[in-house]
Amino acid sequence: MEPDKRRMERAYDAQAPGYDDAVGRGIRALMRQLLGDLDVGEAPVALDVACGTGISTFALIEKTGGKGEFHGVDISEGMLEVARRSAEARGIKNVRFAKGDAENLDYPDATFDIVISNMSLQFFPDKQRALSEMHRVLKPGGRLAILFGAGPMFQEVWEVLEVVAAGRPEHPGFTASVEEIKAMHINLDDTEALMEGAGFERLHVYARHRLTYSEPEFIIHDIPYAGCWKITLPEDVLPEVVDEITERLTEKGTGKGFRATWYVILAYGTKP
Ligand SMILES: C[S@@+](CC[C@H](N)C(=O)[O-])C[C@H]1O[C@@H](n2cnc3c(N)ncnc32)[C@H](O)[C@@H]1O
């Protein structure tokens, strides 16, 4: 596994225990948007790629009325442990959560009627390969629905992180992690090209773009996405870096909070 994927795995292992409380409500709202345009059919065999703690998988299960066979795959064992506990607590028996990499799905060709992925494609270094894998494991006629952070998502936050990381050259992992976050976002044209490159047809690709106003503390502490760099710093250095970022975000704040761009792409396609 390449080093950047290991960093991602460690970042989400660290965030797993607080993930549902921090972003559960927001993730469920995104899933309502994603599933709104997806025909789930009758009792599908379905896969959730980068399922995390299973919030997205459970939303899909609910939409099918609980009928079908469900699989979730994620690179972080910490996130998967939470998912398995939640499934048990909900009494859901027709779901399996397994560790794996979106770019090398451990399922035979033509296994699934539906593949979904929520808020995760942005993290995959080789997006073409991940989409080709999703295409490979779908049955002919199978449907893909993905939602992910894209384009100018949180660009104002990355700009601040970049300045702070540049002031800490003694921690090259911090700079590398911030550069990685900045570089991972694609746009609508890229998405269409990647979906076509993977072999999907009947594409439906669109973006939702809005401005958000948040407290800096919320961005730094509660948005896992904006805190992936944290595991790159030693524990005795992290608090002062968090303070510096909070101060800089506060300086740029308006009376309504720190203004950040929210931009997600929703993309649907069918395997011919
Ligand atoms: C923001 S969370 C989204 C989780 C879930 N889909 C949801 O909607 O709550 C992103 C997830 O992507 C996973 N991830 C990142 N890179 C991955 C990869 N290459 N393969 C599989 N999972 C990956 C992380 O471990 C994390 O659980």
The ligand as an SDF file (V2000), in Angstrom:
LIG
                    3D

 27 29  0  0  0  0  0  0  0  0999 V2000
  -15.7170   10.8400    4.9610 C   0  0  0  0  0  0  0  0  0  0  0  0
  -15.6340    9.0950    5.2560 S   0  0  0  0  0  0  0  0  0  0  0  0
  -17.1560    8.5640    4.4850 C   0  0  0  0  0  0  0  0  0  0  0  0
  -17.6560    7.2850    5.1020 C   0  0  0  0  0  0  0  0  0  0  0  0
  -19.0850    6.8760    4.7010 C   0  0  0  0  0  0  0  0  0  0  0  0
  -19.1950    6.5950    3.2950 N   0  0  0  0  0  0  0  0  0  0  0  0
  -20.0900    7.9440    5.1110 C   0  0  0  0  0  0  0  0  0  0  0  0
  -20.8430    8.4040    4.2310 O   0  0  0  0  0  0  0  0  0  0  0  0
  -20.1340    8.2830    6.3010 O   0  0  0  0  0  0  0  0  0  0  0  0
  -14.3940    8.5750    4.0830 C   0  0  0  0  0  0  0  0  0  0  0  0
  -14.0470    7.0930    4.2030 C   0  0  0  0  0  0  0  0  0  0  0  0
  -13.1920    6.7270    3.0990 O   0  0  0  0  0  0  0  0  0  0  0  0
  -12.3410    5.6960    3.5600 C   0  0  0  0  0  0  0  0  0  0  0  0
  -11.2610    5.5250    2.5800 N   0  0  0  0  0  0  0  0  0  0  0  0
  -10.3220    6.4370    2.2260 C   0  0  0  0  0  0  0  0  0  0  0  0
   -9.5270    5.9290    1.2600 N   0  0  0  0  0  0  0  0  0  0  0  0
   -9.9830    4.6760    0.9960 C   0  0  0  0  0  0  0  0  0  0  0  0
   -9.5900    3.6490    0.0750 C   0  0  0  0  0  0  0  0  0  0  0  0
   -8.5630    3.8080   -0.7660 N   0  0  0  0  0  0  0  0  0  0  0  0
  -10.2990    2.5120    0.0520 N   0  0  0  0  0  0  0  0  0  0  0  0
  -11.3580    2.3120    0.9020 C   0  0  0  0  0  0  0  0  0  0  0  0
  -11.7530    3.2450    1.7940 N   0  0  0  0  0  0  0  0  0  0  0  0
  -11.0930    4.4150    1.8330 C   0  0  0  0  0  0  0  0  0  0  0  0
  -11.9270    6.2040    4.9440 C   0  0  0  0  0  0  0  0  0  0  0  0
  -11.3610    5.2050    5.7500 O   0  0  0  0  0  0  0  0  0  0  0  0
  -13.2580    6.7290    5.4630 C   0  0  0  0  0  0  0  0  0  0  0  0
  -13.9660    5.7520    6.1850 O   0  0  0  0  0  0  0  0  0  0  0  0
  1  2  1  0
  2  3  1  0
  2 10  1  0
  3  4  1  0
  4  5  1  0
  5  6  1  0
  5  7  1  0
  7  8  2  0
  7  9  1  0
 10 11  1  0
 11 12  1  0
 11 26  1  0
 12 13  1  0
 13 14  1  0
 13 24  1  0
 14 15  1  0
 14 23  1  0
 15 16  2  0
 16 17  1  0
 17 18  1  0
 17 23  2  0
 18 19  1  0
 18 20  2  0
 20 21  1  0
 21 22  2  0
 22 23  1  0
 24 25  1  0
 24 26  1  0
 26 27  1  0
M  CHG  2   2   1   9  -1
M  END
$$$$
